[in-house]
Amino acid sequence: MTLATIWARIQKHPLSRVGPGLVTGVADDDPSGIVTYSQAGAQFGLNMLWTMPLAYPLMSTIQVLCARIGRVTGRGLSANMKLAFHPMVLVSLVLLLLIANVLNIAADIAAMGEVAQLITGINWHIMTGVFVLLTLTLQILIPYRHYVFFLKWLSLSLLAYGAVLFTVHVPWGEVIWSTFIPSFTWNADSAAVVVGIFGTTISPYLFFWQSSQEVEDMNLQHESNLLNQQDQSQARGELRRIQWDTWSGMLYSNVAAYCIILATAVTLHAAGIRDINTAAEAASALRPLAGDFAFLLFALGILGVGLMGVPVLAGSAAYALSEVFGWRSSLEDSAKQASQFYTVIAVSILGALAIQYSPISPMKALFWSAVINGIVAVPLMVAIMILSSRPQVMGRHVATFSMKLLGWTATAFMAVAAIYLFVTW
């Protein structure tokens, strides 16, 4: 069998044909998210498992609406939000998103570098540089149709967190009970963790990424007809595809997050380790409790999702800013064709790398990223709900009643989280 034959078979694999929902879902479990989920499991044991079943329908609905906006209009989220926001308000929100993404990338590549140092023994500063060069090369030099292919296969790295559970003892009876009937005291500490979980699960950068990826896929397939210009059966089929792709991608993401909380609960929390500050700490703490294999699985999972999360963070900011200013924006274009778009990507990632050599600690970067995302998420979600409900924007494909109910509920959750951040700050 030749390499060309093997490559052709891989490209025909069902995983290679799934839509943007999978990549978006896996990018949600980036290394900084893993820190949050690990801290939840270490600090509260099984009693934070309930957050994932609750977050799943809320995050899925918002992402479905973002995808529908992109597919119905043929434009990304920022381009559509020009209809709902004053230009200066939108520019301010997008610039805040860019700052938050840079800080988030800084935390992510720091986590990847520290974990890589644990595995290889090479200094983590060197490893962060390697990861930065790798992600920049992938995004700038490789066309979208090939680049997104590798991202989809990197999604398999999340399976590592399910595999960890096979290396440790899990009291499944207690797990099921705690998932639906948790037992903990609602106080400042528990509220902070819940806010952190919802903040890292329903993240603004995912909104922009998924809507823009729908547009990328349309262009890649040379699909110029918008859904409002297609007959009802074709449009329904496309909307069903978006629904299935997004809900399944978010399910994969949430199950992985659930497994991270569970794995750290039955190991770290059970051993009395209640404070996790970095992804490397979580991986290191697993080694004496669950063995080298569990440590290696957890560590490789961090590296895999980091290689997905960093490009999505940088790409989402580039899409958002480029659409605001009317710049050409596509990962399928060359750097020469879309110079401003790729400049935003490069500045985002290189700016994050510069933070590694500054007095700003990765955990501080992660904290400020969470604060800014909390500020940005609520008005963006309000705009998404307004846009998805307007016939002038969506035609006959406006959000259904159930989508509006879940979408506004998610918006209310994030508003409460943002208020909590300000009150405790």
N, C-alpha and C positions, 0 to 999 in steps of 0.2 A: 504494500500500500504506500503510495507516494505522499509526500507532505501536502501537495495540492489537494489530494483526495481527502486526507484527514482534515485539512482546513475547511473544505467544502462541507464535510459532514458536521463539523462543529458549528458552522454558520447556520446549518439547517436545524440545529437542536432547538427544541421549544424554548429553552431559556434565552436563546439569542433573539427570539422574536417577541418576547414580552415588551410591554411599553414602558413609559417613564415612571410608572407607579413603583416598580421594584427598586430602581436606582434611588428614587426619592425616599422610599421607606428605609432602605439600608443606610443612606447618608444621615438619616435622623439619629442612628445609633453611632455617632462619631465618638472618638476617644473622650471628649469632654462629657458627652452624654453617658458614657460608660462609667466615668467617675461619679456622676450623680446617682446612677442606678446602684453602683457598688456601695456608695455611702448610705443609701436608703436601706439596702440589705444588711449592711454591717451594723448600722445604728438601731434599726427597728426590727430586724429579723424578718419573719414572715408577714408582719403586719403592714407592710407597704405593697404587698402583691395586688391588692384591690385597685390600685391606681391604674394599672394597665388595662383591665377590662373596661374601666370607666373612660379612659383616654381614647381607646380604640375607635368607637363610633364618632367621637367628636373630631379627632384629627383626620379621620378618613373622609368625613363630610366636607371639611374645609378644603382638603386636597382635591377631592372630586370637583368641587366648585371651581377651583383654580384651573384644573385641567379642562373643564367644560368651557370656561371663559377663553382659554387659549385656542381650543379646537373650533369653537363656534365662530369666533371673531377673526382668527388667523393672526392675532397679535398677542404679545406677551402681556403680563399683568400691568407693568408700568405704563405701557402705551394705552391700555384701557383706562387706567386710573387718572389719566389726564382729563377724562370726562367727569370724574367725580371730585377731584381736588383742584384747588388753585395751584398753578405751577410751582410757586415758591414753597407751598406746604409739601407738595410731592417731592421736590428737590431736597428739602430738609429731611424728610423721612428716609429717602433713599441714601442720603449721605450718612445718616445715623446707622442705617443698615450696613453700609460699607465699613464704618468704624467698628461696629459690633462683629462683623464677619472677620475683619483683620484680627481682632482680639481673640475671637474663637479659633481661627486658624493657628494663631500663636500658641494657644493652649493645646490644640490638637497635635501640632508637629512636635511640641515639647514632650507630650505624652508618648508619641511614637518614638522619638529619639531616646527617651529614658528606657522604654521597654526594649528597644533594639540593643541598647547597651547591656541590659540584663542578659540578653540572648547571645550576643556576639562578643561582648567585652570591649567594643569600640566606643570611644568617648561619645556621649549623647549629642554634643554640639556638632560633631562631624556627621553623625547619623541624621540629625535634622536637616543639615545641608544637603545630604544625599536625597532625602525624601522631597525636599523643595525642588531640587533640580529634576527629579523624576516626574513630579506632578506637572511642573511647568512644561517639560518636554512633551508629555502626553497631550496636554491641552493646546499647546501652540503649534506643534509640528505634525500631529496626527489628526486627519480629518474626523469629523464627528461620527460617521458611519462605522469607522474602525475603533475609535476611542470609546464610544458608548458600548460597543461589543465587549471590551475588556472590563468596563465598569460592571456590566451585568454578571460576568463570571466572577468578579471579585465579591459579589453579593454572597457567594457560598461561604465566605469567611465567617458570617454570622452563625453558621451551623456549629462553630466551635463552642459557643455558649450552651447549646443543647447538649453537645458531647461531654462537656464538663460534668453535667449531672449524672452521667453514667460512671463517673470515677469517684463519686462521693455517696454517702448514705442520705437519702431523702425521705422524710416521714410524710408520705403522700396524703395520708388522712388529715394531718395537721395543715398541710399545704392547701388542700381544697377548702377546709373550714376557714382558714385565715384569709383566703382569697375573697370570700363572700361575707364573712363575719369577722372582721379584724378586731383586735383588742389592743388599743393604745390610748394614751391620754392626749387629748387635743391641747397642745400648748405651743409656745413660740418655736420650739425645736421641731416638733412634728409638722407644724404649718409651714416652716421654712423648707423642709424636705419635700412636702407635697407641692409647694409652689415651684421648687426646683425641678421636680419631675415633669410637671405640666409645661413649664417653660422650655425645657429641653426637648419635649415630645412634640409640642405645637410651636414650631420655630418659623419666624418670618422668612428666612432664606429659602425654606422649602416651598413657600407659596410661589415665589418668582421662578424658581428652578422648574417646577413641574409645568406651569403654564407655558414657559418658553420651550420646554422639551416637546410639548405637543406641537408647537409651531415648527420646531426642528424636524420632527418626524413627518409632518405634512410636507415640508419642503423636500425632504429626502425622498419621499414617495411621489413627488411631483403632483401632489394633491392640491389643486388650486380652488376647488369648489368648497365654499364654506357650508356648514351643515344646513343653514337656512336656504341654501340654493339646491339642496339635494332632496330627493323624494323621501317621504316619511319612513319607508322601510330601511333605506340606506342610513338615514340619520339615526334611527333607533338602534341599528346595529352598531354604529360608531359610539353612541352614548353608552350602550351596554358594554362595549369593549373598555371604555374609560372607567365605568363603574367596577367591572371585574378586576381590571388591572390595578386600580388604586386601592380598592378594599383588600385585595390579596397582598399587594406590596406592603400596605400598612399592617396587615395581620402578621406578616413575616417579621416586620420591624418590632411590633409589640410583643410577639412571642419571644424574640431574642432578648428584649429588654426585661421581660418577665423572668427569663432564665438567668439573666445576670443578677437580678435582685434575689432570686431563689438560691443561686449558687453561693453568693456571698453571705446570705442569711444562714444557710446550713453549715457553713464553714467558719467564716470570720465572726459573725455574731455569736454562734454557738461556742466559739473559743474565747469569747470575751473581748475580741478586737472590735471596737465600736467607732473608730475614727479613721477614715480613709481620705487622704488629701489629693492623691494622684493615681492615675491608672497603673503606674509602675508599682506603687504601694499595694494596690489590690492584687496584682499578679504575684508580687513577691510574697505577700502574706498567705497566698494559697499554697505555695510550694511545701512548707512544712506540714500543712494541715491536710492537703489532698494529694500531694505527690508531684513529682516532676512533670508527669504527663498532663495533669490538670493545669499546672502553671504554664506549660508550653502552649496548650490549646487556648487558654485565656489570652496569653501574650500575642499569639499569632492572629487571634481575632481582632485585637486592638490595631495591629499593623494593617490588616486587611481593610477594616472599615475606615481607618484613617486615610488610606490611599483612595477611598471613595469619597469620604466626607470633605477633605480639603479641596479637591476640584469642584465639588458642588457648591461649597461656600464661596469660593472665588468666582465661579461661573455665575452664580445667582446675582452677585453684586454687579458683575459686568453686564448681564442682561438688563438689570433694573436701571442702571445709570445710562446705558446706551439707548434704551428705549425712551428715557426722559428727554435726552438731547437729540434724538433722531439719528444716532450713529448706526452704522451697519453692525449687526450683531448676530453672529452665527459661528458655532464651532466647526461648521463645515467649510467656512471661508478660511483663506490663508491669512497669516499675520499681516501681509501687505494689503489685502482686501479690506480687512476690518481692524485697522491699526489701533483705533481708540478702544475698541472692545478688548483686544488682547493686552493693551496697556493697563487697563483696569485689573485684569487677571494678574498680570505680572506685579503690579504695585501692591495688590492685596497680599500675595504670597511672600514677596520679598520684604514688605513692611512687617509681616508677621515674623519673618526670619530675623529681622533687625531687633525685634523685641527680645529675642533670645539672648542678645548681647547687651541689653539695657538693664537698668535696675528694676524694671517691672517684672515681678514673678509671674509664671504661667497661671497660678491660681488667682492672682489679682486680675490678670487679663480675662480669665474665665468669669470672675465676678462681675467685672464691668460689662462684659459681653451680655451676661444675663440681665443686668439692669437695663441696658440699652434695648435689648430685644423685648423686654417687658414694656418699655415705653412705646416701641414701634409697633408691636404686634396688634394692639387693640385698634388703633385707627385703620391699620391695614385690613384687619378682619371685618371691620365695619364697612370699609370700601368694597371688599369682596362680596359681602352679603348684599350691598346695594346694587353693585354691578350685575350679580348673578340673578337678581330679581327684576331687573329692568327690561321690558320688551324691546326698548330702543337699542339695547346692547345685545341681548340674547335672542331676540325674535320670539319664536314659539318654544324655545328651549330654556325658558326661565326655570329657576330652581323650584322643585316640588315643595309641597307643604312640609314633608318630613325633613327635607334638606334644610329648609328655613328654620325649622324647630331645632334641629341638632346644631346647625351653624350658629344661630344666635345664642344657644346654650354654651357652645364653645367660646364664643366671644365674651359672654358674661363671666365664664371661668377665668379667662385671661385678664379681664378687667379687674376682677377681684385680686388676682395674683399681682397685677401691677400696683394696685392700691396698697396691698400688703407690703410690697417691696419699699414703697415710699414711707409707709408708717414705721417699719422696722429700721429703715435706713436712717 
